[in-house]
Amino acid sequence: NTHRLPWKVLFYCVRILATSRKCGNCKIVKGVDPYTCDAIVFEFNKVNPDAKVFHRRRMDQIYVFFSAESTSSLRTSHKVSMLGFGNLFNLTMSYRTDSDIQTPYKKYHMGSPLTTADLEACLLQKVTFTFNLNRTDGLAIWISSNCGFTVGAEKRFKLVKKIKQTLGSKLKTRGLCSDNPREAKFKTTADFFNEIGRYKFYFAFENSYHCRDYITEKVWENAFLSGTVPVIWGPTKRDAEEILPPGSFIHLDDFHSTQELAKYLLYLDRNETAYREYFSWWFLNETEYVEKPVGLCKLCRMLHSNPITRKTIQYPEVLWYGQENRDCM
């Protein structure tokens, strides 16, 4: 028989209108004269220090450095240099915890009731799920179409091929990196999540390795929202433990080899009790919610603070690249 267990209700943040009071009451626009703006957010892999905007600036304007890309991707794939940007930016906005405005892909909260400040930070909606303990389509799935655009992606592709040597058909691959690239696309988003939900494990392998705090939707959405257990490679285990719910994932760094990982997944496939342990965090008594932080709303509230703390980032190259893990790639 197929056993379905109800998942505990979580709260997920939904998009906030920038003009709402909850966001801070700002107007976010594109394609206007930059000189008229109180703050400008620069997506860093798309700007250069010779751009006209940097040569015509009000003294009271806030310039914000923004990046959703890993340090490795900016440096090696996009070939982004920060030389020439000294003393131009006032704030940083990124997924990294050392940013002035941290905007991780998601953020997990547990242990205390939601406060008024929490509720004002984002509009909340309830989300409920079920997970299927007897999935018949296979053991694990990996979906990717970036087979080597970054050094990390190339290493990831080789790792998956090694794991597949042990798991064989029990590991399903989809996307352009799969055994059948013509099967790459999904018709709808629902089809994508339903496909992942037919497997016990999802390989949430990032395209960067050991880059600070870099944990993306591969874990938060692809795995958790599909009701499957993420197998993680890319972020350090320490970062994963600090950012993700306790006991919610399997980390490749815990195994001496890909063969050892594969054997452990096969063990969990046979042991329902041990497999269920990876869902125990859903049934804790504490209040839990997963937030999608809206960085522009955080910036908006900062602009309304009186006075806003002003600073200048003298050496962005040192701040962004120099503070990164040495083995980030």
C-alpha positions in Angstrom: 0.0 0.0 0.0 1.0 3.6 -0.5 1.4 5.4 2.7 1.0 9.2 2.7 1.8 11.2 5.8 0.5 14.8 6.1 3.2 17.4 6.3 3.1 20.0 9.0 1.7 23.3 7.8 4.5 25.8 7.2 4.3 29.4 6.3 5.8 30.6 3.1 6.3 34.3 2.3 4.8 35.6 -0.9 5.8 38.6 -3.0 5.2 42.0 -1.4 4.3 45.0 -3.4 7.1 47.5 -3.0 4.5 50.3 -2.5 2.9 48.5 0.5 3.6 49.7 4.0 4.9 46.2 4.9 7.6 46.6 2.3 8.5 50.2 3.3 6.5 52.3 0.8 9.0 52.7 -2.0 8.5 53.0 -5.7 10.8 50.6 -7.7 11.3 51.6 -11.3 13.4 50.9 -14.3 14.4 53.0 -17.3 14.3 56.4 -15.6 17.0 59.0 -15.2 19.3 57.5 -12.5 19.9 61.0 -11.1 16.3 61.1 -9.8 16.6 58.0 -7.7 17.3 57.8 -4.0 19.0 54.4 -4.4 20.3 52.4 -7.3 20.8 48.7 -7.2 23.5 47.4 -9.6 23.4 43.8 -10.7 27.1 43.5 -10.7 27.8 41.1 -13.5 26.1 43.6 -15.9 27.9 46.8 -15.1 31.3 48.4 -15.7 33.0 51.3 -13.9 33.0 53.5 -17.0 29.2 53.6 -17.2 27.7 57.1 -17.4 25.7 56.5 -14.2 28.9 56.6 -12.1 29.9 60.0 -13.4 26.7 61.8 -12.7 25.5 61.2 -9.1 23.8 63.1 -6.3 25.8 63.2 -3.1 22.9 61.7 -1.1 22.3 58.7 -3.4 22.9 55.2 -2.2 24.6 52.8 -4.6 24.0 49.1 -3.9 26.2 46.3 -5.1 23.9 43.3 -5.8 24.7 39.7 -6.8 22.8 36.4 -6.8 25.7 34.6 -8.5 28.3 32.7 -6.5 31.7 34.2 -6.1 33.2 31.5 -8.3 30.7 32.2 -11.2 31.4 35.9 -11.1 35.1 35.5 -11.1 35.6 32.6 -13.5 32.6 32.3 -15.8 31.4 35.9 -16.0 35.0 37.2 -15.8 33.9 40.0 -13.5 36.7 42.2 -12.0 35.9 44.7 -9.3 39.0 46.8 -10.0 37.9 50.4 -10.7 34.8 50.2 -8.5 36.5 51.5 -5.3 34.5 54.0 -3.3 31.5 53.8 -5.6 29.2 51.6 -3.6 27.6 52.2 -0.2 25.9 48.9 0.5 26.1 45.2 -0.5 23.1 43.0 -1.2 23.5 39.3 -1.8 22.9 35.8 -0.3 26.0 36.0 1.8 25.7 36.5 5.5 28.3 39.3 5.5 26.2 41.5 3.2 24.6 44.7 4.5 21.3 43.4 3.1 21.2 39.6 3.1 18.9 38.1 0.5 19.3 34.3 0.6 17.1 32.2 -1.6 15.1 31.2 1.4 15.6 31.4 5.2 14.3 29.0 7.8 13.0 30.1 11.2 12.2 27.8 14.1 11.9 27.9 17.9 9.7 30.8 18.7 6.3 32.2 17.8 6.1 34.6 14.9 6.5 38.2 16.1 4.9 41.3 14.8 8.1 42.2 13.1 8.2 38.8 11.4 4.7 39.3 10.1 5.4 42.8 8.9 8.5 41.6 7.1 6.5 39.5 4.7 3.0 38.4 3.8 2.5 34.8 4.9 0.6 32.0 3.4 0.1 28.5 4.6 1.4 25.6 2.6 0.7 21.9 3.2 2.2 18.9 1.5 2.2 15.1 1.7 5.0 12.7 1.0 4.8 9.3 -0.4 6.8 6.6 1.3 6.4 4.0 -1.4 7.6 5.7 -4.6 7.9 3.3 -7.4 9.6 5.4 -10.1 13.1 5.1 -8.7 15.4 6.0 -5.9 16.9 9.4 -6.8 16.8 12.0 -9.5 19.1 14.7 -10.8 18.0 17.5 -13.1 20.5 19.8 -14.8 21.4 21.4 -18.1 24.6 23.1 -17.0 27.2 20.3 -17.7 30.3 22.4 -17.6 29.7 26.2 -17.8 31.6 26.6 -14.5 34.4 24.6 -12.9 31.9 23.5 -10.2 29.4 22.4 -12.8 32.0 20.3 -14.6 33.0 18.6 -11.3 29.3 18.1 -10.4 28.7 16.3 -13.7 31.6 14.0 -13.2 30.4 13.2 -9.6 26.9 12.3 -10.8 28.3 10.0 -13.5 30.4 8.2 -10.8 27.3 7.8 -8.6 25.3 6.5 -11.5 27.9 3.8 -12.0 26.8 2.3 -8.7 23.1 3.1 -8.7 22.5 2.5 -12.4 18.8 2.9 -13.4 17.9 3.8 -9.8 19.3 7.3 -10.4 17.2 9.1 -13.0 18.7 12.0 -14.8 16.8 14.8 -16.7 17.9 17.9 -18.5 20.6 18.5 -21.1 23.1 16.6 -18.9 21.0 13.5 -18.9 21.2 10.3 -20.8 18.3 11.6 -23.0 18.7 15.3 -23.6 15.5 15.4 -25.7 13.7 14.7 -22.4 15.1 17.9 -21.0 12.1 20.2 -20.8 9.0 20.1 -18.6 5.7 21.3 -20.0 4.7 23.0 -16.7 6.2 23.9 -13.3 3.8 21.4 -11.8 5.2 18.7 -14.0 8.7 19.6 -12.8 7.8 19.2 -9.1 5.6 16.2 -9.6 8.5 14.4 -11.4 10.9 15.1 -8.5 8.2 14.0 -6.0 8.2 10.5 -7.5 11.7 9.9 -6.0 13.0 9.6 -2.5 16.1 11.7 -3.1 16.9 14.7 -5.1 20.5 15.5 -6.0 20.7 19.2 -5.1 24.2 19.7 -6.5 25.2 23.4 -7.0 27.3 24.7 -9.9 29.8 26.1 -7.4 31.8 24.3 -4.7 32.4 25.5 -1.1 31.5 29.2 -1.9 30.2 31.0 1.2 26.5 30.6 2.0 25.6 29.6 -1.5 22.5 27.4 -1.2 19.9 27.9 -3.9 16.4 26.9 -4.9 17.7 23.4 -5.7 17.3 22.6 -2.0 14.6 25.0 -0.9 12.2 24.5 -3.8 13.2 21.5 -5.9 13.7 19.2 -3.0 11.6 20.4 0.0 8.5 21.5 -2.0 8.5 18.2 -3.9 8.5 16.2 -0.7 11.9 14.6 -1.2 15.2 14.5 0.7 18.0 16.7 -0.8 21.4 15.1 -1.3 23.7 18.2 -1.1 27.0 18.9 -2.8 28.5 22.4 -3.2 28.0 24.3 0.0 30.2 23.3 3.0 28.4 21.2 5.5 28.8 23.9 8.1 26.9 26.4 5.9 24.2 23.8 5.2 23.8 23.2 8.9 23.5 26.9 9.7 21.1 27.7 6.9 18.9 24.6 6.5 16.4 22.9 8.8 18.0 20.4 11.2 18.2 16.8 10.0 16.7 17.7 6.6 19.4 16.7 4.2 22.2 14.3 3.3 25.7 15.9 2.6 28.2 14.3 0.2 31.1 15.5 2.4 30.0 12.9 5.0 31.1 10.0 2.8 34.5 8.9 1.8 33.4 8.0 -1.7 30.5 8.2 -4.1 30.1 4.4 -3.7 29.6 4.9 0.0 27.0 7.5 -0.6 25.2 5.2 -3.1 25.2 2.3 -0.6 23.7 4.6 2.1 20.9 5.7 -0.2 20.1 2.1 -1.0 20.0 1.4 2.8 17.5 4.2 3.3 15.4 2.8 0.5 15.1 -0.5 2.4 14.7 1.1 5.9 11.5 3.2 6.1 12.1 4.2 9.7 15.5 5.7 8.9 14.2 7.4 5.8 11.4 9.1 7.8 13.9 10.7 10.1 14.8 13.1 7.4 11.2 14.5 7.7 11.1 14.7 11.5 11.8 18.5 11.3 8.3 18.9 9.8 6.7 17.6 13.0 8.4 19.6 15.6 6.2 21.6 18.0 8.0 24.9 17.5 6.6 27.5 15.1 8.3 27.3 11.7 8.3 29.3 8.6 10.4 29.6 5.5 10.9 33.2 4.3 11.8 34.4 0.8 13.5 37.6 1.9 12.8 40.5 -0.4 16.0 42.5 -0.6 14.4 45.6 -2.1 12.0 45.8 0.8 14.8 45.7 3.2 16.6 48.4 1.3 13.4 50.4 1.2 13.0 50.3 5.0 16.7 51.3 5.4 16.1 54.3 3.2 13.2 55.4 5.5 15.4 55.1 8.6 16.6 58.4 9.9 19.4 58.8 9.4 20.6 55.9 7.2 24.1 54.8 8.1 26.3 55.9 5.2 29.6 54.2 4.3 31.7 53.7 1.2 33.2 50.4 0.2 36.8 51.3 -0.6 38.0 47.9 -1.9 35.0 45.8 -3.2 37.5 43.3 -4.7 38.9 42.5 -1.3 35.4 42.5 0.3 33.8 40.1 -2.2 36.6 37.9 -3.4 39.1 38.3 -0.5 36.6 37.1 2.1 35.7 34.0 0.2 36.7 30.4 1.1 40.0 29.5 -0.4 38.6 26.3 -2.0 35.6 28.1 -3.6 35.4 27.1 -7.2 
